[in-house]
Amino acid sequence: MQMDDSFDRLAVFQTDEGITLAFGERTYFIGVDEPFYNIAQKALAQEDYVPFYVEMAKREGLGEELRDALLREVTRLERE
């Protein structure tokens, strides 16, 4: 599969007020007073963007579906 401009990419912007995530046409703001902010700080420091995708799925109401898919994938990889 070849990547081109039709694929959405995650962009992360940090200010004193919080962190903004942009993915495709959607944007999400994580304020400094939100519980996820501390996780976001650690994820940025480690350049680990998976927590951002999980948070976006949660905000879209797909958190449980994404969690279940990730657990299935982990189980599959453990068997290999």
MOQUIHU-V850014 format. One record per residue. RES is the residue in three letters. D_LAST is the distance of its C-alpha to the last C-alpha in Angstrom with 2 decimals. Layout:
[[RES:D_LAST] [RES:D_LAST]]
This chain:
[[MET:23.00] [GLN:25.99] [MET:27.02] [ASP:30.63] [ASP:33.09] [SER:31.97] [PHE:28.93] [ASP:29.77] [ARG:29.29] [LEU:29.58] [ALA:32.77] [VAL:33.63] [PHE:37.26] [GLN:38.60] [THR:42.24] [ASP:44.24] [GLU:43.88] [GLY:40.11] [ILE:37.17] [THR:37.05] [LEU:33.87] [ALA:34.36] [PHE:31.81] [GLY:33.31] [GLU:36.50] [ARG:35.62] [THR:36.55] [TYR:35.93] [PHE:37.96] [ILE:36.90] [GLY:40.14] [VAL:40.64] [ASP:41.57] [GLU:38.29] [PRO:35.74] [PHE:32.93] [TYR:35.06] [ASN:34.09] [ILE:30.38] [ALA:31.17] [GLN:33.14] [LYS:30.32] [ALA:27.82] [LEU:30.39] [ALA:31.00] [GLN:27.33] [GLU:27.00] [ASP:24.21] [TYR:24.90] [VAL:22.18] [PRO:24.69] [PHE:27.20] [TYR:25.11] [VAL:24.51] [GLU:28.26] [MET:29.24] [ALA:27.19] [LYS:28.88] [ARG:32.26] [GLU:31.69] [GLY:30.98] [LEU:27.30] [GLY:26.02] [GLU:24.70] [GLU:23.10] [LEU:21.35] [ARG:20.30] [ASP:18.81] [ALA:16.92] [LEU:15.56] [LEU:14.56] [ARG:12.77] [GLU:10.84] [VAL:10.09] [THR:8.99] [ARG:6.68] [LEU:5.21] [GLU:5.52] [ARG:3.81] [GLU:0.00]]
